[in-house]
Amino acid sequence: MLRSIKDLEGYAIRATDGDIGHVKDFYFDDAKWVIRYLVVETGTWLTHRNVLISPIAVGQPNETDRNLPVAISMEQVETSPDIDTQLPVSRQEETDYLSHFGYAQYWAGTGLWGSGMYPRMMMPEFTSTPVVVEPRLDPPSPPEESKQHQGDPHLRGCNEVMGYHIRASDEDIGRVAGMLVDEASWAIRYLIVDTSNWWLGHQVLIAPEWFEDVNWSEKTVSVKMTRQAVKDAPTYDPANVPDSRMESEIWAHYSHVDGLGYDPDRVRISAPR
């Protein structure tokens, strides 16, 4: 099932023994376009500290109560490495975080999550590879002006991308208004593009596979399609989550008008957790 990340913002994170806080943002991997962490605002119980929660621990969303159950305790969260979510997250910090919860490293493989597709398969009970905690070698503190270069450049905040300009092969076509995520794999399947500055009330979906380039400094996404192709694409209706038939129509449209390649195996209903 596809789900808008905007709909998940504000969801309560429910640990095995109580509520941790509420979803504030998401970090995604811009190499594979997968949500790697939920940024959770803990409120007063943890002195207003923001913490990261990996989708590895997340269960099925409860839409009625607007919460996400997680297979961790409040104590595990409280004693987890303190990561400043206002700064880039380094690979060393990720390694410490994953080791704390006993998770394997998601980058150790060619799949979206290790060698597989789904984050739950990274739980200790599913992986046969022991988690190796490497000794931490802290480098000398860098000068203040170089802090902006620390961290993993592939981790981005989803809220940061909102409003980015979308550029077709011939001219601009709209701005990023949201993202649709596969709730089983946490892969970002589509950007929601608002074209209302060009065609009133028109929103369309564009998949990461169709990106030509993402310029983070200029806040633009270039796509392998013409402006007319986007204008004629099936309209996205936020009230109707795209199913496999609707996805097939979108992919077939761009394959026909811009030759982007239609892969019927890419359009599938998400596997259960």
C-alpha positions, 0 to 999 in steps of 0.5 A: 500500500502507498501512503503519503508521508504528510499523512504520517506526520504527527502519528504517535510512536508507541513503544512496547511500554508507552508513547515515545513521541510524535513523528516530525520528519523523515530522513531518506537515502537519496541514493536509493530513495528509501526512508531510513529514519523517522524523526520523532519529537519526544516532548517533555519525557525526554527533555524535548529531545528529538530521536531517530526511529528506524523503520526496522522496528515499525509495525503496521500503522494504526489509522484509527488512533494515528499511531505507529507501534514499534518493537522497542522499549522507552528505555532503549530509546532513552539510552540510544545514542544522542544524535543531533537531528539539526546536523547531518547524520554521520555513518559512524553515528548510524553504526552506533545507533544500529548497534545499540538496537542490535540491527544489521547495517542496511548498507551491507548489501545490494537490496533496499535493506541489506540484501533484501527489500523489507526493513523487518528482515533486518531484525535480529531474529531474521538475520543470520549475520551477527551484528559486529560492533566496530570500535569507535575511533573519534577523529580530532574535533574539526573546526566550526566552519567545517561542520557543514561537511560532516555526516552522510550526504545521502541522508536528506530530510523529507521536509527539506525537499518540499517546494523543490522545483521540478524541471522537465526537459524543456521547462519547469513544470511544478514543485514538490508537494509530497511523497508517496511511500510503500509502507512495506519497504519504506521506499519512496515510490513517487513525488507528488508534484503540484503544477497549479502555477501552470494548470490550476489544481493539477497534481501528478506523480513522478517516480525517482526512476524518471529523475535526470538529476537532483541539484540539492544546492539549487533545490531542483529535480530534473526529469526525463520527460517533456512538459506536455507529457506531464500535463497529459499525465493521469491526475493524482487525487489525494483522496484516492491512494493509487492502486496497481491499476492506477500505477500501471496507467501512469507508467504506461503513459510515460512509456508511450509519450517519452519512452521511459520504459514500462516495467509491469513488474515494477507496478505491484501491490506491496507485500505484507509486513 
